[in-house]
Amino acid sequence: MTFLHPRRRGHRLPADAYGPGQVFSVTIGTARRAPVFADLEFGRECVDLLRMTAAPSSFSLFAYCLMPDHAHVLIGIESGTLLAFVREWKSRCYLARCRRGSRDPFWQRSSWDHALRNVERLPEVALYILDNPVRAGLVDDRRRYPLSGSAEWLL
């Protein structure tokens, strides 16, 4: 007897939903929740790569926070697509890690995103992302966490 398994529903929106004019909150985990960003030097390099990936590509980097085992990014798409941006940044970080001597993949295969439907909530969502290290007990003030910030706002 053959059993049919229900088809798993994908968590992606149609490809055209990830294009210009949208703002997304994105969470990207590390494989097996490995604390790769506990290495602050590597984390700082990935922050630089994040800013470099966003800058020339017409992406507004409203907030970011690299926790030890995952990353949060609040990003506006002006041209290009979110999926291409995430793919590019993950690739740049992986190559940076290879240069440090580790060829093991460290990102989870996919990412989770949420489209902001109400742009007025942008500052609220940004502060929520920036307060992650405080909620996790890593620092007592968001300004003391070295792997978070914004390319759009002075914090």
C-alpha positions, 0 to 999 in steps of 0.5 A, spaced: 500 500 500 502 506 498 501 512 502 501 519 499 504 525 504 501 531 503 505 536 499 509 541 504 506 548 502 512 553 501 513 559 505 515 563 499 511 569 496 510 569 489 517 572 486 514 578 484 512 580 491 519 581 493 521 587 488 521 594 489 517 598 493 517 593 499 519 593 506 521 586 509 523 584 516 528 578 514 531 572 519 536 568 517 538 562 521 545 559 522 545 551 520 544 547 527 544 554 531 551 554 531 553 561 534 558 563 528 557 570 530 559 570 537 566 571 533 565 578 533 571 579 528 567 575 523 561 578 525 563 585 524 566 583 517 559 580 515 556 587 518 561 590 513 559 585 507 551 587 509 552 594 508 556 593 502 551 589 499 545 594 500 549 600 498 550 600 491 544 596 490 538 601 492 536 597 498 535 601 504 538 598 510 533 600 516 536 596 521 540 589 522 542 585 528 547 579 528 545 575 534 550 569 535 546 564 531 541 568 527 541 575 523 535 580 523 535 585 517 529 590 516 530 592 509 527 596 503 527 594 496 528 600 491 531 596 485 532 588 485 529 583 489 530 581 496 531 574 494 537 576 490 540 581 496 539 575 501 543 570 496 548 575 495 550 577 502 549 570 505 554 568 499 559 574 501 559 572 508 560 564 506 566 566 502 569 571 508 569 565 512 572 560 507 578 565 507 578 564 515 579 557 514 572 554 514 569 551 508 563 548 512 556 551 510 554 555 516 547 558 514 541 555 514 538 553 507 533 559 507 530 565 510 524 567 513 521 574 511 515 578 513 513 584 508 511 590 512 504 592 510 504 599 514 510 603 513 508 607 519 510 601 523 518 601 520 521 605 527 517 600 531 520 594 527 527 597 527 527 598 535 524 591 536 530 588 531 535 592 535 533 590 542 534 583 540 541 583 544 537 586 550 532 581 550 537 576 550 541 578 556 547 580 551 547 587 553 543 592 557 543 597 552 542 596 545 547 601 543 553 597 546 551 591 542 557 591 536 553 587 531 547 591 530 545 598 527 542 602 521 545 605 514 539 609 514 538 612 521 543 615 526 541 611 532 
